[in-house]
Amino acid sequence: MDISFESIETPALTKAQLAELLFDQIGLNKRESKDMIDAFFDLISQRLVDGEDVKISGFGNFQIRTKAPRPGRNPRTGQAIPIQARRVVTFHASHKLKEQIQGTSTPAAE
């Protein structure tokens, strides 16, 4: 299925634009399109909040990492401040996505 992005005017791809693409190119009504996009992102968000990794084949992996507390400093004043432990989300692009970004693809991928 070919999805065209010519209608996207801003450099950022928004949830509203994704819903509009589903409406225009797949034929879902606007309410179904919005609900599907919201459900997709809610599912990803909830899995990450629960501490689970999210793997999207051909796109990449979202992973939760726990960063240890460490000393830091205020760049303006130079004053030492503690940085507390926290959980962060990291994204690692798949090899397929990396190849698409570089403009190269392997014969097996075509």
ROPA-98172 format. One record per residue: residue number from 1; x, z, y of N, C-alpha, C in turn. Coordinates in Angstrom, 1 decimal. Layout:
<pts>
pt num NUM; nc1 X; nc3 Z; nc2 Y; cac1 X; cac3 Z; cac2 Y; cc1 X; cc3 Z; cc2 Y
...
</pts>
This chain:
<pts>
pt num 1; nc1 0.8; nc3 0.0; nc2 -1.2; cac1 0.0; cac3 0.0; cac2 0.0; cc1 0.9; cc3 0.0; cc2 1.2
pt num 2; nc1 0.6; nc3 -0.9; nc2 2.2; cac1 1.4; cac3 -1.0; cac2 3.4; cc1 0.6; cc3 -0.2; cc2 4.5
pt num 3; nc1 1.3; nc3 0.7; nc2 5.1; cac1 0.7; cac3 1.4; cac2 6.2; cc1 1.5; cc3 1.1; cc2 7.5
pt num 4; nc1 0.7; nc3 0.6; nc2 8.5; cac1 1.3; cac3 0.2; cac2 9.7; cc1 1.3; cc3 1.3; cc2 10.8
pt num 5; nc1 2.4; nc3 1.4; nc2 11.5; cac1 2.5; cac3 2.5; cac2 12.5; cc1 2.5; cc3 1.9; cc2 13.9
pt num 6; nc1 2.1; nc3 0.7; nc2 14.1; cac1 2.2; cac3 0.1; cac2 15.5; cc1 1.3; cc3 0.9; cc2 16.5
pt num 7; nc1 0.3; nc3 1.5; nc2 16.1; cac1 -0.6; cac3 2.2; cac2 17.0; cc1 -0.1; cc3 3.5; cc2 17.5
pt num 8; nc1 1.1; nc3 4.0; nc2 17.0; cac1 1.6; cac3 5.2; cac2 17.4; cc1 2.4; cc3 5.0; cc2 18.7
pt num 9; nc1 1.9; nc3 5.8; nc2 19.7; cac1 2.5; cac3 5.6; cac2 21.1; cc1 3.6; cc3 6.6; cc2 21.4
pt num 10; nc1 3.5; nc3 7.8; nc2 20.8; cac1 4.5; cac3 8.8; cac2 21.1; cc1 5.6; cc3 8.8; cc2 20.0
pt num 11; nc1 6.8; nc3 9.3; nc2 20.4; cac1 7.8; cac3 9.3; cac2 19.4; cc1 7.6; cc3 10.3; cc2 18.2
pt num 12; nc1 6.7; nc3 11.3; nc2 18.4; cac1 6.4; cac3 12.3; cac2 17.4; cc1 5.2; cc3 11.8; cc2 16.7
pt num 13; nc1 5.2; nc3 12.0; nc2 15.4; cac1 4.0; cac3 11.7; cac2 14.5; cc1 3.2; cc3 12.9; cc2 14.4
pt num 14; nc1 1.9; nc3 12.9; nc2 14.9; cac1 1.1; cac3 14.1; cac2 14.9; cc1 0.1; cc3 14.0; cc2 13.8
pt num 15; nc1 -0.5; nc3 15.2; nc2 13.5; cac1 -1.6; cac3 15.3; cac2 12.5; cc1 -2.8; cc3 14.4; cc2 12.9
pt num 16; nc1 -3.1; nc3 14.3; nc2 14.2; cac1 -4.2; cac3 13.5; cac2 14.6; cc1 -3.9; cc3 12.0; cc2 14.3
pt num 17; nc1 -2.7; nc3 11.6; nc2 14.6; cac1 -2.3; cac3 10.2; cac2 14.3; cc1 -2.3; cc3 9.9; cc2 12.8
pt num 18; nc1 -1.9; nc3 10.9; nc2 12.0; cac1 -2.0; cac3 10.7; cac2 10.5; cc1 -3.4; cc3 10.5; cc2 10.1
pt num 19; nc1 -4.3; nc3 11.3; nc2 10.6; cac1 -5.8; cac3 11.2; cac2 10.3; cc1 -6.3; cc3 9.9; cc2 10.8
pt num 20; nc1 -5.9; nc3 9.4; nc2 11.9; cac1 -6.3; cac3 8.1; cac2 12.4; cc1 -5.8; cc3 7.0; cc2 11.5
pt num 21; nc1 -4.6; nc3 7.1; nc2 11.0; cac1 -4.1; cac3 6.1; cac2 10.1; cc1 -4.9; cc3 6.0; cc2 8.8
pt num 22; nc1 -5.3; nc3 7.2; nc2 8.3; cac1 -6.1; cac3 7.3; cac2 7.1; cc1 -7.5; cc3 6.6; cc2 7.4
pt num 23; nc1 -8.0; nc3 6.9; nc2 8.6; cac1 -9.3; cac3 6.3; cac2 8.9; cc1 -9.2; cc3 4.8; cc2 9.1
pt num 24; nc1 -8.2; nc3 4.3; nc2 9.8; cac1 -8.0; cac3 2.8; cac2 10.0; cc1 -7.6; cc3 2.0; cc2 8.8
pt num 25; nc1 -6.7; nc3 2.6; nc2 8.0; cac1 -6.1; cac3 1.7; cac2 6.9; cc1 -6.6; cc3 2.0; cc2 5.5
pt num 26; nc1 -7.2; nc3 3.2; nc2 5.3; cac1 -7.7; cac3 3.5; cac2 4.0; cc1 -9.2; cc3 3.5; cc2 3.9
pt num 27; nc1 -9.9; nc3 3.7; nc2 5.1; cac1 -11.3; cac3 3.7; cac2 5.2; cc1 -12.0; cc3 5.0; cc2 5.0
pt num 28; nc1 -11.3; nc3 6.1; nc2 5.0; cac1 -12.0; cac3 7.4; cac2 5.0; cc1 -12.6; cc3 7.6; cc2 6.4
pt num 29; nc1 -13.7; nc3 8.3; nc2 6.4; cac1 -14.3; cac3 8.6; cac2 7.7; cc1 -13.4; cc3 9.6; cc2 8.5
pt num 30; nc1 -13.6; nc3 9.8; nc2 9.8; cac1 -12.7; cac3 10.6; cac2 10.6; cc1 -12.7; cc3 12.0; cc2 10.1
pt num 31; nc1 -13.8; nc3 12.6; nc2 9.7; cac1 -13.9; cac3 13.9; cac2 9.3; cc1 -13.1; cc3 14.1; cc2 8.0
pt num 32; nc1 -13.3; nc3 13.2; nc2 7.1; cac1 -12.6; cac3 13.3; cac2 5.8; cc1 -11.1; cc3 13.2; cc2 6.0
pt num 33; nc1 -10.7; nc3 12.3; nc2 6.9; cac1 -9.3; cac3 12.1; cac2 7.2; cc1 -8.7; cc3 13.3; cc2 7.8
pt num 34; nc1 -9.3; nc3 13.9; nc2 8.7; cac1 -8.8; cac3 15.2; cac2 9.3; cc1 -8.8; cc3 16.3; cc2 8.3
pt num 35; nc1 -9.8; nc3 16.4; nc2 7.5; cac1 -9.8; cac3 17.5; cac2 6.5; cc1 -8.7; cc3 17.3; cc2 5.4
pt num 36; nc1 -8.4; nc3 16.0; nc2 5.1; cac1 -7.4; cac3 15.8; cac2 4.1; cc1 -6.0; cc3 16.1; cc2 4.6
pt num 37; nc1 -5.7; nc3 15.7; nc2 5.9; cac1 -4.5; cac3 16.0; cac2 6.5; cc1 -4.3; cc3 17.6; cc2 6.6
pt num 38; nc1 -5.4; nc3 18.2; nc2 7.1; cac1 -5.3; cac3 19.7; cac2 7.2; cc1 -5.1; cc3 20.4; cc2 5.9
pt num 39; nc1 -5.8; nc3 19.9; nc2 4.9; cac1 -5.6; cac3 20.5; cac2 3.5; cc1 -4.2; cc3 20.3; cc2 3.0
pt num 40; nc1 -3.6; nc3 19.1; nc2 3.2; cac1 -2.3; cac3 18.8; cac2 2.8; cc1 -1.3; cc3 19.8; cc2 3.4
pt num 41; nc1 -1.3; nc3 19.9; nc2 4.8; cac1 -0.4; cac3 20.8; cac2 5.4; cc1 -0.6; cc3 22.3; cc2 5.2
pt num 42; nc1 -1.9; nc3 22.7; nc2 5.0; cac1 -2.2; cac3 24.0; cac2 4.6; cc1 -1.6; cc3 24.4; cc2 3.3
pt num 43; nc1 -1.7; nc3 23.5; nc2 2.3; cac1 -1.1; cac3 23.7; cac2 1.0; cc1 0.4; cc3 23.9; cc2 1.1
pt num 44; nc1 1.0; nc3 23.0; nc2 1.8; cac1 2.5; cac3 23.1; cac2 1.9; cc1 2.9; cc3 24.4; cc2 2.6
pt num 45; nc1 2.2; nc3 24.7; nc2 3.7; cac1 2.5; cac3 26.0; cac2 4.4; cc1 2.3; cc3 27.2; cc2 3.6
pt num 46; nc1 1.2; nc3 27.2; nc2 2.8; cac1 0.9; cac3 28.4; cac2 2.0; cc1 1.9; cc3 28.6; cc2 0.9
pt num 47; nc1 2.4; nc3 27.5; nc2 0.3; cac1 3.4; cac3 27.6; cac2 -0.8; cc1 4.7; cc3 28.1; cc2 -0.2
pt num 48; nc1 5.1; nc3 27.7; nc2 1.0; cac1 6.3; cac3 28.2; cac2 1.7; cc1 6.1; cc3 29.6; cc2 2.0
pt num 49; nc1 5.0; nc3 30.0; nc2 2.5; cac1 4.8; cac3 31.4; cac2 2.9; cc1 4.9; cc3 32.3; cc2 1.6
pt num 50; nc1 4.4; nc3 31.8; nc2 0.5; cac1 4.5; cac3 32.5; cac2 -0.8; cc1 5.9; cc3 32.5; cc2 -1.4
pt num 51; nc1 6.8; nc3 31.8; nc2 -0.7; cac1 8.2; cac3 31.8; cac2 -1.2; cc1 8.5; cc3 30.7; cc2 -2.2
pt num 52; nc1 7.6; nc3 29.8; nc2 -2.4; cac1 7.9; cac3 28.7; cac2 -3.3; cc1 8.4; cc3 27.5; cc2 -2.6
pt num 53; nc1 9.3; nc3 26.8; nc2 -3.3; cac1 9.8; cac3 25.5; cac2 -2.8; cc1 8.8; cc3 24.4; cc2 -2.9
pt num 54; nc1 8.8; nc3 23.4; nc2 -2.0; cac1 7.9; cac3 22.3; cac2 -2.1; cc1 8.7; cc3 21.1; cc2 -2.2
pt num 55; nc1 8.5; nc3 20.3; nc2 -3.3; cac1 9.2; cac3 19.1; cac2 -3.6; cc1 8.2; cc3 17.9; cc2 -3.5
pt num 56; nc1 8.5; nc3 16.9; nc2 -2.6; cac1 7.7; cac3 15.7; cac2 -2.5; cc1 8.6; cc3 14.6; cc2 -3.0
pt num 57; nc1 8.2; nc3 14.0; nc2 -4.1; cac1 9.0; cac3 13.0; cac2 -4.8; cc1 9.2; cc3 11.8; cc2 -3.8
pt num 58; nc1 10.4; nc3 11.3; nc2 -3.7; cac1 10.7; cac3 10.2; cac2 -2.8; cc1 10.8; cc3 10.5; cc2 -1.4
pt num 59; nc1 10.6; nc3 11.8; nc2 -1.0; cac1 10.7; cac3 12.2; cac2 0.4; cc1 11.7; cc3 13.3; cc2 0.6
pt num 60; nc1 11.5; nc3 14.4; nc2 -0.1; cac1 12.5; cac3 15.5; cac2 0.0; cc1 12.0; cc3 16.9; cc2 -0.4
pt num 61; nc1 12.8; nc3 17.9; nc2 -0.2; cac1 12.4; cac3 19.2; cac2 -0.6; cc1 12.4; cc3 20.2; cc2 0.6
pt num 62; nc1 11.4; nc3 21.0; nc2 0.7; cac1 11.3; cac3 22.1; cac2 1.6; cc1 11.7; cc3 23.4; cc2 0.8
pt num 63; nc1 12.6; nc3 24.1; nc2 1.3; cac1 13.1; cac3 25.4; cac2 0.6; cc1 13.1; cc3 26.5; cc2 1.6
pt num 64; nc1 12.8; nc3 27.7; nc2 1.0; cac1 12.8; cac3 29.0; cac2 1.8; cc1 14.2; cc3 29.6; cc2 1.5
pt num 65; nc1 14.9; nc3 30.0; nc2 2.5; cac1 16.1; cac3 30.7; cac2 2.4; cc1 16.0; cc3 32.0; cc2 3.1
pt num 66; nc1 16.6; nc3 33.0; nc2 2.6; cac1 16.7; cac3 34.3; cac2 3.3; cc1 18.0; cc3 34.5; cc2 3.9
pt num 67; nc1 18.1; nc3 34.6; nc2 5.2; cac1 19.3; cac3 34.8; cac2 5.9; cc1 19.6; cc3 36.3; cc2 6.1
pt num 68; nc1 20.8; nc3 36.7; nc2 5.8; cac1 21.2; cac3 38.1; cac2 5.9; cc1 21.3; cc3 38.4; cc2 7.4
pt num 69; nc1 21.2; nc3 39.7; nc2 7.7; cac1 21.4; cac3 40.2; cac2 9.1; cc1 22.9; cc3 40.0; cc2 9.4
pt num 70; nc1 23.2; nc3 39.7; nc2 10.7; cac1 24.5; cac3 39.5; cac2 11.1; cc1 24.7; cc3 39.9; cc2 12.6
pt num 71; nc1 25.9; nc3 40.1; nc2 13.0; cac1 26.1; cac3 40.4; cac2 14.4; cc1 26.1; cc3 39.1; cc2 15.2
pt num 72; nc1 25.5; nc3 39.1; nc2 16.4; cac1 25.5; cac3 38.0; cac2 17.3; cc1 25.8; cc3 38.4; cc2 18.7
pt num 73; nc1 25.7; nc3 37.5; nc2 19.6; cac1 25.9; cac3 37.9; cac2 21.0; cc1 25.1; cc3 37.1; cc2 21.9
pt num 74; nc1 24.7; nc3 37.6; nc2 23.1; cac1 24.0; cac3 37.0; cac2 24.1; cc1 25.0; cc3 36.0; cc2 24.8
pt num 75; nc1 24.7; nc3 34.7; nc2 24.8; cac1 25.7; cac3 33.7; cac2 25.3; cc1 25.8; cc3 33.9; cc2 26.9
pt num 76; nc1 24.8; nc3 34.4; nc2 27.5; cac1 24.9; cac3 34.6; cac2 29.0; cc1 25.8; cc3 35.8; cc2 29.4
pt num 77; nc1 25.5; nc3 36.9; nc2 28.7; cac1 26.2; cac3 38.1; cac2 29.1; cc1 27.4; cc3 38.5; cc2 28.2
pt num 78; nc1 27.4; nc3 37.9; nc2 27.0; cac1 28.5; cac3 38.2; cac2 26.0; cc1 28.2; cc3 39.5; cc2 25.3
pt num 79; nc1 27.1; nc3 40.2; nc2 25.6; cac1 26.7; cac3 41.4; cac2 25.0; cc1 26.4; cc3 41.2; cc2 23.5
pt num 80; nc1 27.0; nc3 42.1; nc2 22.6; cac1 26.7; cac3 42.1; cac2 21.2; cc1 25.3; cc3 42.5; cc2 20.9
pt num 81; nc1 24.6; nc3 41.7; nc2 20.1; cac1 23.2; cac3 42.0; cac2 19.7; cc1 23.1; cc3 41.8; cc2 18.2
pt num 82; nc1 22.4; nc3 42.6; nc2 17.5; cac1 22.2; cac3 42.4; cac2 16.0; cc1 21.1; cc3 41.3; cc2 15.8
pt num 83; nc1 21.4; nc3 40.4; nc2 14.8; cac1 20.4; cac3 39.4; cac2 14.4; cc1 19.8; cc3 39.9; cc2 13.1
pt num 84; nc1 18.5; nc3 40.1; nc2 13.0; cac1 17.9; cac3 40.7; cac2 11.9; cc1 17.8; cc3 39.7; cc2 10.7
pt num 85; nc1 17.6; nc3 40.2; nc2 9.5; cac1 17.4; cac3 39.3; cac2 8.4; cc1 16.1; cc3 38.6; cc2 8.6
pt num 86; nc1 16.1; nc3 37.3; nc2 8.1; cac1 14.8; cac3 36.5; cac2 8.3; cc1 14.8; cc3 35.4; cc2 7.2
pt num 87; nc1 13.6; nc3 34.9; nc2 7.0; cac1 13.4; cac3 33.8; cac2 6.1; cc1 13.3; cc3 32.5; cc2 7.0
pt num 88; nc1 13.9; nc3 31.5; nc2 6.5; cac1 13.8; cac3 30.2; cac2 7.2; cc1 13.5; cc3 29.1; cc2 6.2
pt num 89; nc1 12.9; nc3 28.0; nc2 6.8; cac1 12.6; cac3 26.8; cac2 6.0; cc1 13.7; cc3 25.8; cc2 6.2
pt num 90; nc1 14.2; nc3 25.2; nc2 5.1; cac1 15.2; cac3 24.1; cac2 5.2; cc1 14.6; cc3 22.9; cc2 4.6
pt num 91; nc1 15.0; nc3 21.7; nc2 5.1; cac1 14.5; cac3 20.5; cac2 4.5; cc1 15.7; cc3 19.6; cc2 4.1
pt num 92; nc1 15.7; nc3 19.1; nc2 2.9; cac1 16.7; cac3 18.2; cac2 2.4; cc1 16.0; cc3 16.9; cc2 2.0
pt num 93; nc1 16.4; nc3 15.9; nc2 2.6; cac1 15.8; cac3 14.5; cac2 2.3; cc1 16.3; cc3 14.1; cc2 1.0
pt num 94; nc1 15.4; nc3 13.3; nc2 0.3; cac1 15.7; cac3 12.8; cac2 -1.0; cc1 16.7; cc3 11.6; cc2 -0.8
pt num 95; nc1 17.3; nc3 11.2; nc2 -1.9; cac1 18.3; cac3 10.1; cac2 -1.9; cc1 17.5; cc3 8.8; cc2 -1.4
pt num 96; nc1 16.3; nc3 8.7; nc2 -1.9; cac1 15.5; cac3 7.5; cac2 -1.6; cc1 15.2; cc3 7.4; cc2 -0.1
pt num 97; nc1 14.9; nc3 8.5; nc2 0.5; cac1 14.6; cac3 8.6; cac2 2.0; cc1 15.9; cc3 8.3; cc2 2.7
pt num 98; nc1 17.0; nc3 8.9; nc2 2.3; cac1 18.3; cac3 8.7; cac2 3.0; cc1 18.7; cc3 7.3; cc2 2.9
pt num 99; nc1 18.4; nc3 6.6; nc2 1.8; cac1 18.8; cac3 5.2; cac2 1.7; cc1 17.9; cc3 4.3; cc2 2.7
pt num 100; nc1 16.6; nc3 4.7; nc2 2.7; cac1 15.7; cac3 4.0; cac2 3.7; cc1 16.2; cc3 4.1; cc2 5.1
pt num 101; nc1 16.6; nc3 5.3; nc2 5.5; cac1 17.0; cac3 5.6; cac2 6.8; cc1 18.3; cc3 4.8; cc2 7.1
pt num 102; nc1 19.2; nc3 4.7; nc2 6.2; cac1 20.4; cac3 4.0; cac2 6.3; cc1 20.2; cc3 2.5; cc2 6.3
pt num 103; nc1 19.0; nc3 2.0; nc2 5.8; cac1 18.8; cac3 0.6; cac2 5.7; cc1 19.3; cc3 0.0; cc2 4.5
pt num 104; nc1 19.7; nc3 0.8; nc2 3.5; cac1 20.1; cac3 0.3; cac2 2.2; cc1 19.2; cc3 0.8; cc2 1.1
pt num 105; nc1 19.1; nc3 0.0; nc2 0.1; cac1 18.3; cac3 0.4; cac2 -1.0; cc1 18.9; cc3 -0.1; cc2 -2.3
pt num 106; nc1 18.7; nc3 0.6; nc2 -3.4; cac1 19.3; cac3 0.2; cac2 -4.6; cc1 18.4; cc3 -0.8; cc2 -5.3
pt num 107; nc1 18.9; nc3 -1.7; nc2 -6.1; cac1 18.0; cac3 -2.6; cac2 -6.8; cc1 16.9; cc3 -2.0; cc2 -7.6
pt num 108; nc1 17.2; nc3 -0.8; nc2 -8.2; cac1 16.2; cac3 -0.1; cac2 -9.0; cc1 15.0; cc3 0.4; cc2 -8.2
pt num 109; nc1 15.3; nc3 0.7; nc2 -6.9; cac1 14.3; cac3 1.2; cac2 -6.0; cc1 13.4; cc3 0.1; cc2 -5.4
pt num 110; nc1 13.8; nc3 -1.1; nc2 -5.5; cac1 12.9; cac3 -2.2; cac2 -5.0; cc1 11.9; cc3 -2.7; cc2 -5.9
</pts>
